[in-house]
Amino acid sequence: MIATTFFSTILLPFVLAMIMLGMGLSLTTKDFINIFARPKALAWGLTCQLILLPLIALVIARISGLSPELQVGIVLIAACPGGAVSNLITHLLGGALALSVSMTTVNSFITMFTIPVIIKTALWLLMDSTQGQEIVLPFWTTLAQVMSTTVLPCVLGIYIRQRNETVALRLERPLKVAMPSILALVMIAAIFLEEGEGISLTTRDYWEVSGFAFLLNIAGMLLGYWSAAWLGFVPKVQMTIAIEVGLQNTGMAIFIATSRLMLNNQTMAIPASIYALFTFFTAIGFGWLVSRNHIQQERKLEAK
């Protein structure tokens, strides 16, 4: 075991920043202007993330039969925002990238205020306790993380494209191919080579929690997809909202659970640790199936 947190605290944020830079190379300021000029999709995606998904997580936690600490851990996943990984998957699958980045950025700011409310509610409902502890996210630290790994690299990519589109296109293609592979390697190293704040997953933990973590992941994606379809959004937006709602920032969830200044409970971090192991692959699989279904439908319409 490697006692340092080099992979998760240094290398992983750097790789995520490079991914956002690569995605910025494929965007323009007009893409974001269009999102905020017609904010219906953004508003609905945020509603799913901030309100509906935590409610679903509370129901899953209630029916799970897990210990109260593990139930709170499930809700904690849903309380956290999405991250650069959801942006990457949207980019790879040809979704509405500007919408994805906008949802990640706006949601990351809002959840600094909603996470304490959701977690206190979960502690009260599921443990009949608030542990007498004030839950406050470190505002400036969280802001710096969002800016450094999401906003600024993406803005830099957009700026490079505006200055020289030829250079942007040359850089975009290799980054789109290389960065997912590098990200996968770094994430595997962070999970299996680091000690991870003292969290030790047993086989029993995995089989006890994984089904409910998987249910939350699939329920989030189905919520985003079906509700977006019901509201009449185009297929690319449907897929994007589904991926954003289905993928959460598990690193933040683990930090909140294990931090001595917050929950200080290793057990509450177990659901997020398990959730992180498979959601990258389920999101890609879900997005691919949705894209394939839309392509088949379009071909049928063209054939008529």
C-alpha positions in Angstrom: 0.0 0.0 0.0 1.2 3.5 -0.8 0.8 5.7 2.3 0.7 8.9 0.3 -2.4 10.4 -1.4 -0.4 11.5 -4.5 -2.8 9.9 -7.0 -6.0 11.3 -5.5 -4.9 14.7 -4.4 -2.3 15.7 -7.0 -2.4 13.5 -10.1 -6.2 13.0 -10.4 -7.1 16.7 -10.2 -4.4 17.5 -12.8 -5.8 14.8 -15.2 -9.3 16.1 -14.6 -8.1 19.7 -15.4 -6.5 18.4 -18.6 -9.8 16.7 -19.6 -11.7 19.9 -19.1 -9.1 21.7 -21.2 -9.6 19.2 -24.0 -13.4 19.7 -23.8 -13.0 23.4 -23.8 -11.2 23.1 -27.2 -14.5 21.8 -28.7 -16.7 24.5 -27.3 -17.3 28.2 -27.9 -18.7 31.0 -25.8 -21.9 30.9 -28.0 -22.6 27.3 -26.7 -22.8 28.6 -23.1 -24.7 31.8 -24.1 -27.4 29.5 -25.7 -27.6 27.4 -22.5 -28.3 30.4 -20.3 -30.5 32.2 -22.8 -32.8 29.2 -22.8 -32.2 27.8 -19.3 -35.1 25.3 -19.2 -32.8 22.2 -19.6 -30.3 23.5 -17.1 -33.0 24.3 -14.6 -34.6 20.9 -14.9 -31.3 19.1 -14.7 -30.5 21.0 -11.5 -33.9 20.2 -10.1 -33.3 16.5 -10.6 -29.9 16.7 -9.0 -30.6 18.9 -6.1 -34.1 17.8 -5.1 -35.4 14.6 -6.8 -32.3 12.5 -6.5 -31.8 13.0 -2.8 -35.5 12.1 -2.3 -34.9 8.9 -4.2 -31.8 8.2 -2.1 -33.8 8.6 1.1 -36.4 6.1 -0.1 -33.7 3.6 -1.2 -31.9 4.1 2.2 -35.2 3.5 4.1 -36.0 0.2 2.3 -32.4 -1.1 2.3 -32.3 -2.5 5.8 -28.7 -1.4 6.1 -27.3 0.1 9.3 -28.2 3.8 9.9 -24.7 4.9 9.0 -24.7 3.2 5.7 -28.2 4.6 4.9 -26.8 8.1 5.5 -23.9 7.2 3.3 -26.3 6.5 0.4 -28.0 9.8 0.8 -24.6 11.5 1.0 -23.8 10.3 -2.5 -27.0 11.9 -3.9 -26.3 15.2 -2.1 -23.0 15.7 -3.9 -22.7 17.4 -7.3 -21.5 15.8 -10.5 -17.9 16.2 -11.7 -15.5 16.3 -14.6 -16.0 12.6 -15.2 -19.7 13.1 -16.2 -18.5 15.9 -18.6 -16.0 13.5 -20.1 -18.6 10.8 -20.7 -21.0 13.3 -22.3 -18.1 14.5 -24.5 -17.2 10.9 -25.6 -20.8 10.0 -26.4 -21.6 13.2 -28.3 -24.0 14.7 -25.8 -24.8 18.4 -25.0 -21.3 19.2 -23.6 -22.0 22.9 -22.8 -25.1 21.8 -20.8 -23.1 19.2 -19.0 -20.3 21.6 -18.0 -22.8 24.2 -17.0 -24.7 21.7 -14.7 -21.5 20.6 -13.1 -20.3 24.1 -12.4 -23.6 25.6 -11.2 -24.4 22.5 -9.1 -21.0 22.5 -7.5 -21.6 26.0 -6.2 -25.2 25.4 -5.0 -24.4 22.2 -3.2 -22.0 24.0 -0.9 -25.2 25.2 0.8 -27.6 22.3 0.1 -25.3 19.4 1.3 -25.4 20.5 5.0 -29.2 20.7 4.8 -29.6 17.3 3.1 -27.2 15.5 5.4 -28.7 17.0 8.6 -32.1 15.9 7.3 -30.8 12.4 6.7 -29.2 12.2 10.1 -32.5 13.2 11.7 -34.7 10.8 9.7 -32.4 7.8 9.5 -30.4 8.1 12.8 -32.7 10.2 14.8 -29.7 12.4 15.4 -27.7 15.3 14.0 -24.7 14.2 16.0 -24.7 17.7 17.5 -22.2 18.7 14.8 -22.2 21.6 12.5 -21.7 20.5 8.9 -20.1 23.3 6.8 -18.2 22.8 3.6 -15.0 24.7 3.4 -16.2 27.4 1.0 -12.9 28.7 -0.4 -11.3 25.3 -0.7 -14.4 23.9 -2.6 -14.5 27.0 -4.8 -10.8 26.6 -5.6 -11.3 23.0 -6.5 -14.2 23.8 -8.8 -12.3 26.6 -10.5 -9.0 24.8 -10.9 -10.4 21.5 -12.2 -13.5 22.6 -14.1 -14.0 26.2 -14.9 -10.5 27.6 -15.6 -9.3 24.7 -17.8 -12.5 24.8 -19.8 -12.2 28.6 -20.3 -8.6 28.2 -21.4 -9.6 25.6 -24.0 -12.3 27.9 -25.3 -9.8 30.8 -25.5 -7.3 28.6 -27.4 -10.1 27.7 -29.9 -11.0 31.3 -30.4 -7.4 32.4 -31.0 -6.5 29.5 -33.3 -9.1 26.9 -34.2 -6.6 24.8 -36.2 -4.4 24.3 -33.1 -7.5 23.6 -31.0 -8.6 20.8 -33.4 -5.1 19.3 -33.5 -5.0 19.2 -29.7 -8.6 18.1 -29.2 -8.3 14.8 -31.1 -5.3 13.3 -29.2 -6.7 14.5 -25.8 -10.1 12.9 -26.5 -8.4 9.6 -27.1 -5.6 9.7 -24.5 -7.2 11.3 -21.4 -9.9 8.7 -20.8 -7.3 6.0 -20.6 -5.0 8.1 -18.4 -8.0 8.9 -16.1 -8.9 5.2 -15.8 -5.3 4.3 -14.8 -5.2 7.2 -12.2 -8.6 6.3 -10.7 -7.6 2.6 -10.4 -4.3 3.7 -8.7 -6.2 6.0 -6.4 -8.6 3.3 -5.4 -6.3 0.3 -5.0 -2.8 1.7 -4.2 -3.6 4.3 -1.6 -4.7 3.8 1.9 -7.7 6.1 1.4 -8.3 7.8 4.7 -8.5 4.5 6.6 -11.5 3.1 4.6 -11.3 -0.7 4.3 -13.9 -2.4 2.2 -14.7 -6.0 3.1 -16.4 -8.5 0.8 -19.4 -8.3 3.1 -19.5 -4.5 2.8 -19.4 -4.8 -1.0 -22.2 -7.4 -1.3 -24.3 -5.6 1.4 -24.1 -2.2 -0.1 -23.4 -2.6 -3.9 -27.0 -3.5 -4.9 -28.4 -0.3 -3.3 -25.6 1.8 -4.7 -26.3 0.4 -8.2 -30.0 1.0 -7.7 -29.3 4.7 -6.9 -27.1 5.0 -9.9 -29.6 3.5 -12.4 -32.5 5.3 -10.8 -30.7 8.6 -11.2 -30.0 8.0 -14.9 -33.5 6.9 -15.6 -35.0 9.9 -13.7 -32.9 12.2 -15.8 -33.6 10.5 -19.1 -37.3 9.8 -18.8 -38.2 13.2 -17.3 -36.2 15.0 -20.0 -38.0 13.0 -22.7 -41.3 13.7 -21.1 -40.5 17.5 -21.1 -39.7 17.2 -24.8 -36.0 17.8 -24.8 -33.9 16.6 -27.8 -32.1 13.2 -27.4 -28.7 14.8 -26.8 -30.1 16.7 -23.9 -32.0 13.7 -22.5 -28.7 11.7 -22.5 -26.8 14.6 -20.9 -29.2 15.1 -18.1 -29.3 11.4 -17.4 -25.5 11.1 -17.1 -25.3 14.3 -15.0 -27.9 13.0 -12.5 -26.5 9.5 -12.5 -22.9 10.4 -11.7 -21.9 12.0 -8.5 -18.7 13.4 -7.0 -17.8 10.4 -4.8 -14.5 12.0 -3.8 -16.4 14.8 -2.1 -18.8 12.3 -0.4 -15.8 10.4 1.0 -14.2 13.6 2.2 -17.4 14.8 4.0 -17.9 11.4 5.6 -14.3 10.9 6.8 -13.3 14.5 7.7 -12.9 15.1 11.4 -14.4 18.5 11.0 -17.6 17.0 9.5 -19.2 13.6 9.9 -16.0 11.8 11.0 -17.5 8.4 10.2 -15.7 5.9 8.1 -18.8 3.7 7.7 -20.7 6.5 6.0 -18.0 6.6 3.3 -18.4 2.9 2.3 -21.4 3.5 -0.1 -19.5 6.2 -1.9 -16.3 4.1 -2.1 -18.3 1.2 -3.7 -20.3 3.6 -5.9 -17.0 4.9 -7.4 -16.0 1.5 -8.5 -18.6 1.0 -11.2 -20.5 4.2 -12.1 -18.0 5.3 -14.8 -18.8 2.1 -16.7 -22.6 2.0 -16.1 -22.8 5.6 -17.3 -20.9 4.8 -20.5 -23.1 1.7 -21.0 -26.3 3.6 -20.4 -25.3 6.5 -22.7 -24.2 4.1 -25.5 -27.6 2.2 -25.3 -29.5 5.5 -25.4 -27.5 6.8 -28.3 -27.9 3.5 -30.2 -31.6 3.6 -29.6 -31.9 7.1 -30.9 -29.9 6.3 -34.1 -32.1 3.3 -34.8 -35.3 5.4 -34.4 -33.9 8.1 -36.7 -33.1 5.4 -39.3 -36.6 4.0 -39.1 -38.1 7.5 -39.6 -35.8 8.1 -42.6 -36.8 4.7 -44.1 -40.5 5.7 -44.0 
